[in-house]
Amino acid sequence: MVGLIIALVVVAILVFWIIGIYNGLVKLRNRFKNAFAQIDVQLKRRYDLIPNLVETAKAYMKHESETLEAVIKARNIAASAAQAAAANPADPGAIRSLSQAESGLGGALSRLMMVSESYPDLKANQNMMQLSEELTSTENKVAFARQAYNDAVTEYNEKREIFPNVIFAGAFGFLPAELFRIEDPAEREGVRVNFG
């Protein structure tokens, strides 16, 4: 009888221990999904600013339609990738696609800013200065949100990869999460906006 009680106690401890592993992984997965939601909020703000920036620049940059069209195209691709990633932030492919789309958008915005330097009237335009300031602020918020997301993903991945959690993580469907990386070193610098 004592042996049966000891066996039941050991089984109960194991069950509660596995439940603790499961609940810990759920908590960390929800944390990185929430962190991605914060990126998504800032990216949407950024995507909303870009058409206004392009419209303001369009009046001054009549001969730069290719650059303006590239920015809008890159914005649309990034917005679509962000929507796919927001639907499932745990999908590594969606996060990789978003990272690539964001790199493309960053490059297009950088080209727009470089070309706009050639237009003094545009640089002096109050609306353009305000939009540029908002874009710079948004870029900073995106960077902070990416850092928080990457921190949450790292913590989640570490938790699911340590022993003995690694034994149960796959069985419970806890797959590795993808960091939000910018692959092109030139894009890591961000968009430089300066009309002052």
N, C-alpha and C positions, 0 to 999 in steps of 0.2 A: 504494500500500500504506500509506503514512504517513497519507494522508487517511482511509482506512478505520479505522486504529488510533485516530486522533483522534476520529472519529465514534463509535466504540465506547466510548471513554473518556467522551465527553460524554454519551452515552446512559446509561452506567453511573452517572455522577454524578447525572443527572436521576432515574434509578430510585431510587438510594439517598436522594436528597433527598425524593422523594415518599414513600418508605417512612418516612423520619424524620417527615414531616408527619403521616402516618397514625398512627404509633406515639405521637407526642406527643398527638394528639387522643384516642386510646384511653386513654392514661394519665390525661388530665384528665377524661374522661368517667367512668372508674372511680373517680376521686377524688371527684367530686361524688355519684356513686351511694353510695359509702361514707359520705360526709357525711350523705346522707339517711338511711342506715341508723342513724346515731347519733341523728338526730331521732326516727326510728321507735321506737327503744329507749326514749327518754324519754317519748314520747307514750303508749306502752303502759303505762309505769309510772304516768303521770298518769291514764289511763283506768281502771286498776286501783284507784287511790286514790278516785276519785270515788264509786263505789257505797258504799264504806265511810263516806265523808263524809256522803252523803245518808242512809244508814241511821242514823248517829249523830244527825244533825239531825232526822230524822223523829220521834223520840221526844219532842222538845221543840217542834217546829214543826207541831203537828197541823193548824193552820188555814192552813198554807202549802203544801198539797199541790200546788197549781198550779206553784209555784216549783220544788219538788223534782222534779216530773214533767218540767218544762222542762229541768232540768239533765240528767236521765237521757236524755231524748230527744236533746238536743244532744250528749251524750257518745257515744251510739250512732251518730249521724250522723257525728261526727268520727272515730270508730273505723273505721267503714266506709270513709270517704274516705281515711283513713290506710292502710288495707289496700290500696285501689286504687292509691294513690300508691306504696306500697312495692313493688307488683308491677312498676311501671315508673317509676322516678323521672325518667326522661328525657321522660315525657309531660307537656307543659305544661298540658294540660287537667286532668289528675289533680292536679297541684300546685296549680292555681288552685282546684279544688274543695276540696282539703284546707285551703287558706288560708281560704276562706269558711267551711268547717265549723268550723275552729278559732276564727274570729272569733265565730261563734255560740255556741260552747262557752264562750269567755271571757266573753261577755256574760251568759250564764246563770249562770256561776259568780260573777260580780261581783254579780248580783242576789241570789243565795243568801247571799253574804257580807254584803251590806247588810241583808237581812232578818234574818239571824241576829244582827246587832248588837242587835236588840230583845229578845233572849232571854238575860238574864244567866246563867241556869243552864246554858245551852248554851255560852256563852263560857267558863264555869268548868269544863266537863267535860274531864277529863284526856284522854280518847280524842280528843275534838274538837280539843284543843290540839295533840296529837301529829300527828293527820292534817293539820291546817292547816300545821304546821311542815314535814311531809313534802311537802305540796303546794307550799308556797313554795319549798322546795329544788328540787323537780322543775321548777317554772316557771323557775327560774334556769338549770337544766341545759338545758331546752328552748330558752331564749333563746340560750345559748352554742352549742348544736347548730345552731340556725337560722343564726346568724352564720357558723359554719364552713361550712355548706352554701352560703349565699349567696356567701361568698368563693370557694369551689370552682366554683360555677356561673359567677361573673363571670370567673374565670380561664379556664375552658373556653370561654365565649362569646367572650371577647377573642381567644383563640387561634384559634378557628374563623372569626372575622370579619376577621382581619388578612390583608393581601395577602402572599403568594400563597395562603395556606391556604384562603381563601374559595373559590377556584377548585375545590379538591379536596374540601372539607368536604361540600358537598351531594352530590357524586358518590359519596362514600364513605358517605353516610347519616348524617352528623353534623349533626343538627338542633339548633336553638337550645334551650337549657334554660331553664326558668322559675325565677325567683327566688321564694323563699318570702316573700310579702308579706302584711302585715295591712292590708287596705284601709280599714277603719273607724278613724279617728283615735282614737276613744274606746277601742278595743280594744288599741291599741298600748301602753297603760299597763300591761297585764297585770292579773292578778287580785291584788287586795290582800287579804291574809289577816292578820288581827290579832286574836287572842283573848287576848292577854296583858294 
